[in-house]
Amino acid sequence: MSHAAPPQRRILLLSNGHGEDLSGALIGLQLQELGVAVEALPLVGHGRAYQQAGIPTRGRTREYSTGGLGYTSLWGRITEVVQGQVIYLLSRLALLLRIARRYDLVLVVGDVIPVLAAWLSRRPSAVYLVAYSSHYEGTLRLPWPCGALLRSRRLRAVYSRDQRTATDLSQQLGRPVRFLGNPFFDGALKPSEPLAGAPQQRLGLLPGSRLPEALHNLELMLRVLERLPEPLRPAARLGLHAALVGKLTPQEVAPLASRLGWRLELDNPSQCRLVRGPLTLQLEWGRFAAVIQQCDLLLSMTGTAAEQCVGLGKPVLQLEGEGPQFTAGFAEAQRRLLGPGVVCAAAEAAPGSEAQLNGTAALLERLLEKLQHDHPWSDELRQLGLERIGSGGGAARMAADIRDCLSGASHA
C-alpha cells in the first residue's frame, strides 16, 4: 500500500534592507537544500539578492532613494514620506497579512519593523536580529515594542549577530538567544580569482551599492588617492582596486573621473581602469569577494561590506560622507559595533573638506606601514573578526536549526 509524500514545508523570508536581503537569500538557499520551499517578501527595495539566488519574491517591489535608511536623518524621514515609502511599506504589510497562512513559518531578517510584521501575521516565526548588537552600548536597549514581541510564544527561535548579544538578550528576554554565525559573512568566503598585478600591498575601495550615493562616495575616494605620498603612487608599490556594483557603469564613472583629472581606459565592458599620473585604479565589477579577500586595507563607505572585511581580519578605514547611508552618525555606530579594526580620520571634519581628505590620506599611509611591520596587529584583527562576526557557515547552521523549528511550527 503506497503512502503519499508529506507536503513540502514552506517558509517566507521577511527582510528590510539590502544587507538583510543578502543574509536572507543565503539562509534561503541552505533551506532549499534541506528540502524546504522558500519565498521572500522584501520590505525595502527590489530584493535583488533574492532574485540573484533564484528565490521567488512576492508582490511588486519598488526602490527608493534612501534605501530604507531615512531614519538616519530628519531629511531622510521627510524624503520617505514625500516619495511614498510609508504607504509602500503599509501595502507590503497588507500583502503579508493576505498570504501569511500559506507558510509554515515566517523568518525575519532585520529589526523591529519585520519583527512587528511577523507578529501581526499570527504565524509561527523565527528571528535573525541582525540589526542590533550589545557591542553598541554594552547592554542592548531594544526599541519598543521589540522586547515584548520577542517573548511571544509564537516565536520559535531568536538568533543574534554575535555572542555578546546572545548572552545579553538571553538574560533580558528570559529565553534562549543563539549565535550561530552571520550568514552575510559566507558571501565573503567564496573562491575568487587573483586580482591583476603583483604589488607590495593592495588597497580596496568600497564606495557602496546605492546610487547616486555610491558615485558621490567614489568621488571622495578619488580625491583621497590624489593626496597619497609619491612613494605609494606606483602600481608596483600599491595596487588600487574599486569594487563597484553593476549600476555604477563606466558611463557613469567617466564624467566624474574626467572632471577630477582621471582618464578612463577601457579594455572591455567589464575590465577598465582610471589613470591619473602614476596612480592606476582598477575598476572591478562582480569581483567583490576578490577585492576584500586580497586587499590588505579597505577604504570603506559601506555597511555590510565593512562587516565582511572585519570578519576576514582586514582593517577598515572609514571615509564619512553625506548619506543617506554612510553619514557621520552611521560611521560612529559602526566603529562601536565592529571595534578597533575600524578607524576614521578627521571624524569631525565636513565631507570633502581638506581636513578630511588630507587626514584620511595620512592615516591610510600609516595603516599600510603598520600592516607591513606590526605582525601582532594582524593576529589581533583576525581575533576581532571571530569575536564580532564569527566563522563561516552561519547560513547552513541557521537553516538546519530553522528546519528543526518547523516540526514545532506545524502544530501551531
RODO-2510 file (C-alpha; in nm, 4 decimals, decimal comma):
residues 412
     n   res          X          Y          Z
     1     m     0,0000     0,0000     0,0000
     2     s     0,1552     0,3310    -0,1115
     3     h     0,1662     0,6353     0,1088
     4     a     0,1518     0,9940    -0,0149
     5     a     0,4632     1,2016     0,0486
     6     p     0,4236     1,4614     0,3210
     7     p     0,3576     1,8128     0,1896
     8     q     0,6653     2,0313     0,1428
     9     r     0,7175     2,2792     0,4230
    10     r     0,7035     2,6474     0,3240
    11     i     0,8920     2,9424     0,4729
    12     l     0,8511     3,3119     0,3969
    13     l     1,1615     3,5301     0,4363
    14     l     1,0789     3,8796     0,5627
    15     s     1,3630     4,1345     0,5460
    16     n     1,4036     4,5102     0,5399
    17     g     1,7310     4,6188     0,3809
    18     h     1,9951     4,5305     0,1234
    19     g     2,2263     4,3589     0,3724
    20     e     1,9285     4,1829     0,5296
    21     d     1,8191     4,0582     0,1865
    22     l     2,1685     3,9146     0,1334
    23     s     2,1554     3,7232     0,4615
    24     g     1,8005     3,6080     0,3917
    25     a     1,8972     3,4830     0,0454
    26     l     2,1937     3,2855     0,1820
    27     i     1,9772     3,1240     0,4509
    28     g     1,7074     3,0590     0,1906
    29     l     1,9495     2,8721    -0,0362
    30     q     2,0506     2,6481     0,2526
    31     l     1,6859     2,5851     0,3419
    32     q     1,6146     2,4838    -0,0170
    33     e     1,8973     2,2308     0,0007
    34     l     1,7198     2,0857     0,3047
    35     g     1,4001     2,0407     0,1024
    36     v     1,2112     2,3479     0,2275
    37     a     1,0143     2,5676    -0,0159
    38     v     1,1241     2,9299     0,0275
    39     e     0,9790     3,2613    -0,0886
    40     a     1,0697     3,6165     0,0117
    41     l     0,8899     3,9391     0,0882
    42     p     1,1465     4,2236     0,0950
    43     l     1,0061     4,5305     0,2693
    44     v     1,2706     4,7632     0,1200
    45     g     1,3859     4,7736    -0,2422
    46     h     1,3621     4,5092    -0,5115
    47     g     1,5247     4,2269    -0,3149
    48     r     1,7910     4,1698    -0,5813
    49     a     1,9820     3,9300    -0,3565
    50     y     1,6776     3,7012    -0,3649
    51     q     1,6439     3,7357    -0,7404
    52     q     2,0116     3,6516    -0,7930
    53     a     1,9686     3,3457    -0,5707
    54     g     1,6616     3,2319    -0,7648
    55     i     1,4289     3,2751    -0,4649
    56     p     1,0819     3,3996    -0,5695
    57     t     0,9697     3,7339    -0,4251
    58     r     0,6091     3,8233    -0,3531
    59     g     0,4302     4,1288    -0,4886
    60     r     0,5522     4,4213    -0,6981
    61     t     0,8611     4,5785    -0,5431
    62     r     0,9911     4,9335    -0,5550
    63     e     1,3199     5,1049    -0,4719
    64     y     1,3620     5,4456    -0,3116
    65     s     1,6496     5,6926    -0,2943
    66     t     1,7042     5,6494     0,0806
    67     g     1,7317     5,2704     0,0503
    68     g     1,5172     5,2334     0,3623
    69     l     1,7644     5,4382     0,5650
    70     g     1,5565     5,7526     0,6038
    71     y     1,5593     5,7092     0,9807
    72     t     1,9247     5,8247     0,9873
    73     s     1,8244     6,1891     0,9386
    74     l     1,5271     6,4256     0,9507
    75     w     1,5663     6,4967     0,5784
    76     g     1,5642     6,1228     0,5138
    77     r     1,2358     6,0836     0,7009
    78     i     1,0810     6,3699     0,5040
    79     t     1,2064     6,2186     0,1781
    80     e     1,0499     5,8827     0,2622
    81     v     0,7126     6,0467     0,3249
    82     v     0,7269     6,2546     0,0055
    83     q     0,8292     5,9557    -0,2076
    84     g     0,5507     5,7417    -0,0665
    85     q     0,7675     5,4922     0,1174
    86     v     0,5433     5,4819     0,4231
    87     i     0,2407     5,3974     0,2065
    88     y     0,4500     5,1383     0,0217
    89     l     0,5545     4,9744     0,3493
    90     l     0,1896     4,9565     0,4611
    91     s     0,0978     4,7930     0,1310
    92     r     0,3712     4,5328     0,1838
    93     l     0,2378     4,4621     0,5314
    94     a    -0,1118     4,4223     0,3891
    95     l     0,0241     4,1715     0,1372
    96     l     0,1896     3,9781     0,4203
    97     l    -0,1389     3,9537     0,6096
    98     r    -0,3138     3,8210     0,2963
    99     i    -0,0629     3,5457     0,2205
   100     a     0,0740     3,4534     0,5652
   101     r    -0,1459     3,1447     0,6090
   102     r     0,0266     2,9786     0,3133
   103     y     0,3502     2,9413     0,5110
   104     d     0,4508     2,7145     0,7962
   105     l     0,6959     2,9727     0,9311
   106     v     0,7908     3,3381     0,8790
   107     l     1,1650     3,4007     0,9096
   108     v     1,2516     3,7611     0,9993
   109     v     1,5893     3,9060     0,9000
   110     g     1,6235     4,2607     1,0265
   111     d     1,4955     4,4809     1,3069
   112     v     1,1764     4,5822     1,4870
   113     i     0,9721     4,6539     1,1693
   114     p     0,9726     4,2977     1,0276
   115     v     0,9519     4,1577     1,3822
   116     l     0,6286     4,3525     1,4300
   117     a     0,5061     4,2467     1,0855
   118     a     0,5652     3,8795     1,1640
   119     w     0,3820     3,9137     1,4948
   120     l     0,0843     4,0745     1,3185
   121     s     0,0744     3,7834     1,0720
   122     r    -0,0065     3,5492     1,3651
   123     r     0,2152     3,2806     1,2092
   124     p     0,4912     3,0838     1,3830
   125     s     0,8149     3,2722     1,3274
   126     a     1,1889     3,2865     1,3880
   127     v     1,4059     3,5982     1,4036
   128     y     1,7639     3,6693     1,2995
   129     l     1,8134     4,0014     1,4783
   130     v     2,0953     4,1240     1,2570
   131     a     2,0347     4,4960     1,3132
   132     y     2,1061     4,5078     1,6884
   133     s     2,4140     4,4341     1,8984
   134     s     2,5184     4,4734     2,2600
   135     h     2,8544     4,5996     2,1312
   136     y     2,6867     4,9342     2,0594
   137     e     2,6206     5,0245     2,4229
   138     g     2,7309     4,7317     2,6388
   139     t     2,3701     4,6412     2,7211
   140     l     2,1275     4,6268     2,4327
   141     r     1,8253     4,8569     2,4575
   142     l     1,5697     4,7116     2,2202
   143     p     1,3274     4,9651     2,0708
   144     w     0,9642     4,9373     2,1773
   145     p     0,7846     4,7017     2,1314
   146     c     1,0599     4,4655     2,0133
   147     g     1,1336     4,3133     2,3568
   148     a     0,7726     4,2152     2,4215
   149     l     0,7348     4,0695     2,0705
   150     l     1,0488     3,8586     2,1081
   151     r     0,8933     3,6948     2,4167
   152     s     0,5901     3,5796     2,2164
   153     r     0,5123     3,2080     2,2309
   154     r     0,4662     3,2068     1,8519
   155     l     0,8351     3,2896     1,8171
   156     r     1,0206     2,9580     1,7796
   157     a     1,3803     3,0859     1,7799
   158     v     1,5876     3,4026     1,8123
   159     y     1,9342     3,4334     1,6580
   160     s     2,1789     3,7155     1,7287
   161     r     2,4691     3,8613     1,5310
   162     d     2,7362     3,7986     1,7990
   163     q     2,7856     3,6021     2,1186
   164     r     2,7828     3,9062     2,3471
   165     t     2,4356     3,9959     2,2226
   166     a     2,3161     3,6368     2,2580
   167     t     2,4208     3,6291     2,6235
   168     d     2,2735     3,9733     2,6936
   169     l     1,9373     3,9058     2,5250
   170     s     1,9015     3,5586     2,6789
   171     q     1,9064     3,7281     3,0193
   172     q     1,6796     4,0151     2,9162
   173     l     1,4162     3,8024     2,7410
   174     g     1,4269     3,5015     2,9705
   175     r     1,4577     3,2690     2,6719
   176     p     1,7495     3,1209     2,4761
   177     v     1,9015     3,3508     2,2133
   178     r     2,1626     3,1768     1,9987
   179     f     2,4603     3,2956     1,7975
   180     l     2,5259     3,0561     1,5091
   181     g     2,7294     3,2910     1,2899
   182     n     2,6377     3,5603     1,0395
   183     p     2,5111     3,4390     0,7004
   184     f     2,6213     3,7612     0,5285
   185     f     2,9821     3,6648     0,6060
   186     d     2,9512     3,3475     0,3973
   187     g     2,9395     3,5611     0,0822
   188     a     3,2858     3,6959     0,1626
   189     l     3,4382     3,3469     0,1682
   190     k     3,3548     3,2231    -0,1806
   191     p     3,6550     3,1340    -0,4022
   192     s     3,7894     3,4192    -0,6145
   193     e     4,0364     3,4606    -0,8994
   194     p     4,3561     3,6611    -0,8397
   195     l     4,3455     4,0357    -0,8925
   196     a     4,5696     4,1801    -1,1628
   197     g     4,9292     4,2718    -1,0853
   198     a     5,1689     4,1796    -0,8072
   199     p     5,2137     4,4919    -0,5916
   200     q     5,3732     4,5045    -0,2476
   201     q     5,0332     4,5898    -0,0951
   202     r     4,6768     4,6384    -0,2147
   203     l     4,4136     4,8955    -0,1192
   204     g     4,0461     4,8213    -0,1863
   205     l     3,7817     5,0905    -0,2342
   206     l     3,4243     5,0151    -0,1245
   207     p     3,2029     5,3115    -0,2254
   208     g     2,8728     5,1318    -0,1567
   209     s     2,5828     4,9946    -0,3578
   210     r     2,3183     5,2697    -0,3607
   211     l     2,3083     5,5297    -0,6367
   212     p     2,3644     5,8202    -0,6507
   213     e     2,5370     5,7933    -0,3105
   214     a     2,7954     5,5409    -0,4351
   215     l     2,9031     5,7783    -0,7137
   216     h     2,9466     6,0646    -0,4656
   217     n     3,1423     5,8321    -0,2382
   218     l     3,3708     5,7296    -0,5236
   219     e     3,4443     6,0968    -0,5879
   220     l     3,5607     6,1450    -0,2286
   221     m     3,7788     5,8354    -0,2550
   222     l     3,9430     5,9542    -0,5764
   223     r     4,0244     6,2835    -0,4079
   224     v     4,1882     6,0924    -0,1211
   225     l     4,4007     5,8915    -0,3653
   226     e     4,5241     6,2148    -0,5233
   227     r     4,6753     6,3040    -0,1860
   228     l     4,8792     5,9870    -0,1428
   229     p     5,2530     6,0488    -0,0997
   230     e     5,4730     5,9908    -0,4046
   231     p     5,6275     5,6609    -0,2813
   232     l     5,2797     5,4983    -0,2623
   233     r     5,1633     5,6033    -0,6088
   234     p     5,3291     5,3497    -0,8429
   235     a     5,1146     5,0428    -0,9168
   236     a     5,4062     4,8140    -0,8278
   237     r     5,4057     4,9604    -0,4765
   238     l     5,0303     4,9864    -0,4074
   239     g     4,7637     4,8130    -0,6140
   240     l     4,4351     5,0052    -0,6179
   241     h     4,1048     4,8239    -0,6735
   242     a     3,7477     4,9597    -0,6547
   243     a     3,4652     4,7079    -0,6034
   244     l     3,1720     4,8564    -0,7955
   245     v     2,8104     4,7477    -0,8327
   246     g     2,6734     4,6874    -1,1810
   247     k     2,4667     5,0075    -1,1742
   248     l     2,7875     5,2125    -1,1401
   249     t     2,8833     5,1654    -1,5062
   250     p     3,1866     5,3059    -1,6923
   251     q     2,9466     5,5550    -1,8499
   252     e     2,8515     5,6756    -1,5007
   253     v     3,2117     5,6909    -1,3813
   254     a     3,3747     5,8552    -1,6858
   255     p     3,2356     6,2130    -1,6470
   256     l     3,3212     6,2192    -1,2763
   257     a     3,6713     6,0882    -1,3407
   258     s     3,7360     6,3380    -1,6181
   259     r     3,6276     6,6299    -1,4013
   260     l     3,8809     6,5229    -1,1358
   261     g     4,1660     6,4735    -1,3806
   262     w     4,1467     6,0952    -1,4143
   263     r     4,1452     5,9163    -1,7521
   264     l     3,9222     5,6136    -1,8137
   265     e     4,0982     5,3332    -2,0036
   266     l     3,8552     5,0674    -2,1245
   267     d     3,9763     4,7209    -2,2304
   268     n     3,6276     4,5688    -2,2477
   269     p     3,2890     4,6369    -2,0819
   270     s     3,3931     4,4543    -1,7648
   271     q     3,7605     4,5497    -1,7415
   272     c     3,8818     4,9065    -1,7206
   273     r     4,0884     5,1406    -1,5060
   274     l     4,1195     5,5023    -1,4043
   275     v     4,4618     5,6615    -1,4506
   276     r     4,5978     5,9863    -1,3107
   277     g     4,9734     6,0199    -1,3453
   278     p     5,1345     5,7209    -1,1722
   279     l     4,8043     5,6301    -0,9986
   280     t     4,6146     5,3390    -1,1559
   281     l     4,2792     5,2356    -1,0090
   282     q     4,1400     4,9065    -1,1378
   283     l     3,7585     4,9086    -1,1573
   284     e     3,6199     4,5700    -1,0551
   285     w     3,2637     4,4554    -1,1300
   286     g     3,1378     4,1226    -0,9950
   287     r     3,4634     4,0722    -0,8036
   288     f     3,3701     4,1964    -0,4588
   289     a     3,4933     3,8820    -0,2807
   290     a     3,8281     3,9019    -0,4611
   291     v     3,8756     4,2655    -0,3574
   292     i     3,8062     4,2177     0,0123
   293     q     3,9970     3,8883     0,0317
   294     q     4,3108     4,0037    -0,1487
   295     c     4,3410     4,3678    -0,0442
   296     d     4,5409     4,4454     0,2692
   297     l     4,3393     4,7541     0,3670
   298     l     3,9869     4,8667     0,2729
   299     l     3,8766     5,2282     0,2317
   300     s     3,5071     5,1901     0,3007
   301     m     3,1789     5,3799     0,2926
   302     t     2,9617     5,0708     0,3387
   303     g     2,7626     4,8794     0,5986
   304     t     2,7525     4,5037     0,5402
   305     a     3,0692     4,5059     0,3266
   306     a     3,2702     4,6583     0,6114
   307     e     3,1412     4,3880     0,8453
   308     q     3,2549     4,1220     0,5997
   309     c     3,6012     4,2790     0,5902
   310     v     3,6254     4,2712     0,9695
   311     g     3,5221     3,9060     0,9624
   312     l     3,8178     3,8410     0,7294
   313     g     4,0541     4,0124     0,9730
   314     k     4,1073     4,3115     0,7419
   315     p     4,1446     4,6684     0,8749
   316     v     3,8832     4,9155     0,7542
   317     l     3,9438     5,2874     0,7061
   318     q     3,6182     5,4829     0,7017
   319     l     3,5505     5,7944     0,4956
   320     e     3,2395     5,9709     0,6226
   321     g     3,0007     6,1022     0,3583
   322     e     2,6733     6,2871     0,3220
   323     g     2,4495     5,9800     0,3094
   324     p     2,1751     5,8794     0,3111
   325     q     2,3557     5,5722     0,4436
   326     f     2,7162     5,6466     0,5250
   327     t     2,6863     5,9549     0,7428
   328     a     2,8980     6,0560     1,0414
   329     g     2,6398     5,9015     1,2766
   330     f     2,6325     5,5732     1,0853
   331     a     3,0126     5,5576     1,0790
   332     e     3,0423     5,6232     1,4523
   333     a     2,7896     5,3497     1,5312
   334     q     2,9793     5,1128     1,3015
   335     r     3,3032     5,1752     1,4924
   336     r     3,1297     5,0806     1,8172
   337     l     2,9817     4,7704     1,6570
   338     l     3,2961     4,6408     1,4875
   339     g     3,5667     4,7513     1,7295
   340     p     3,9229     4,8806     1,6872
   341     g     3,9737     4,7250     1,3438
   342     v     3,7605     5,0084     1,2018
   343     v     3,9139     5,3581     1,2155
   344     c     3,8292     5,7030     1,0845
   345     a     4,0419     6,0126     1,0294
   346     a     3,9129     6,3652     1,0868
   347     a     3,5778     6,2387     1,2133
   348     e     3,4640     6,5932     1,2934
   349     a     3,5591     6,7347     0,9509
   350     a     3,2987     6,8061     0,6831
   351     p     3,2792     6,5535     0,3957
   352     g     3,5054     6,6648     0,1122
   353     s     3,6947     6,9200     0,3209
   354     e     4,0724     6,9466     0,3005
   355     a     4,0964     6,8399     0,6650
   356     q     3,9024     6,5197     0,5952
   357     l     4,0793     6,4265     0,2723
   358     n     4,4329     6,5063     0,3921
   359     g     4,3718     6,3338     0,7258
   360     t     4,2386     6,0208     0,5568
   361     a     4,5334     6,0016     0,3153
   362     a     4,7787     6,0411     0,6041
   363     l     4,6080     5,7721     0,8139
   364     l     4,5952     5,5424     0,5119
   365     e     4,9733     5,5700     0,4791
   366     r     5,0256     5,4934     0,8492
   367     l     4,7963     5,1886     0,8387
   368     l     4,9751     5,0419     0,5380
   369     e     5,3070     5,0844     0,7172
   370     k     5,1661     4,9237     1,0312
   371     l     5,0448     4,6247     0,8317
   372     q     5,3969     4,5722     0,6967
   373     h     5,5758     4,5860     1,0302
   374     d     5,3285     4,5114     1,3112
   375     h     5,2528     4,1412     1,2682
   376     p     5,0825     4,1013     1,6108
   377     w     4,8251     4,3574     1,4909
   378     s     4,7262     4,1227     1,2084
   379     d     4,6677     3,8461     1,4648
   380     e     4,4574     4,0851     1,6745
   381     l     4,2447     4,1728     1,3698
   382     r     4,1737     3,8060     1,2996
   383     q     4,0703     3,7507     1,6610
   384     l     3,8488     4,0596     1,6447
   385     g     3,6790     3,9152     1,3358
   386     l     3,5939     3,5932     1,5177
   387     e     3,4573     3,7888     1,8148
   388     r     3,2449     4,0419     1,6243
   389     i     3,1396     3,8432     1,3128
   390     g     3,2101     3,4740     1,3799
   391     s     3,3243     3,1972     1,1478
   392     g     3,1826     3,0968     0,8112
   393     g     2,8950     2,8529     0,7715
   394     g     2,6382     3,0579     0,9638
   395     a     2,3742     3,0222     0,6923
   396     a     2,3928     2,6417     0,6960
   397     r     2,3832     2,6201     1,0764
   398     m     2,0898     2,8586     1,0971
   399     a     1,8986     2,6789     0,8211
   400     a     1,9393     2,3434     0,9949
   401     d     1,8112     2,4900     1,3219
   402     i     1,5158     2,6572     1,1479
   403     r     1,4232     2,3291     0,9803
   404     d     1,4068     2,1736     1,3264
   405     c     1,1773     2,4598     1,4335
   406     l     0,9318     2,3618     1,1582
   407     s     0,8259     2,0465     1,3405
   408     g     0,7064     2,2595     1,6312
   409     a     0,5571     2,5223     1,3991
   410     s     0,3397     2,2649     1,2243
   411     h     0,1444     2,2166     1,5452
   412     a     0,0716     2,5905     1,5874
***
